[in-house]
């Protein structure tokens, strides 16, 4: 992201919304009730959410997680992905100098940007990335209007 001098311009609404979401996430992590240091309290997969004319696509990073162990649900306008990244490292007889990999159960819930057809949701995983495809309901798809000329 480029730094733009202020010069009295107003910020685009999308920039302000993105900033608000990032601040909400930061504050939620800061105020979480945990004995872990800030930023190390819990692990959850990073998500990308995108939209096409026909569907909402969610990509989640799930390295080291068996996709069969994930639970994906759509209730109303909310997608929830649950799972657990298990620590399978043998610790007996070893002294660790550094442990940076995070493990544990997670739940990620997000409000979908448009109504989806929950009966036709599909999910697949490859190379540590989960893709959830949520087809839009017909009324949420863009309508092309033909312009008649005389």
Secondary structure, DSSP 8 states (H G I E B T S, - for coil): ------TT----HHHHHHHHHHHHHHHHHHTS--SS-TT-S-----EEEEE-SSEEEEEEE-TT--GGG-EEEEETTEEEEEEEE------TT---S------EEEEEEEE-SS-B-GGG-EEEEETTEEEEEEEB-GGGS---------
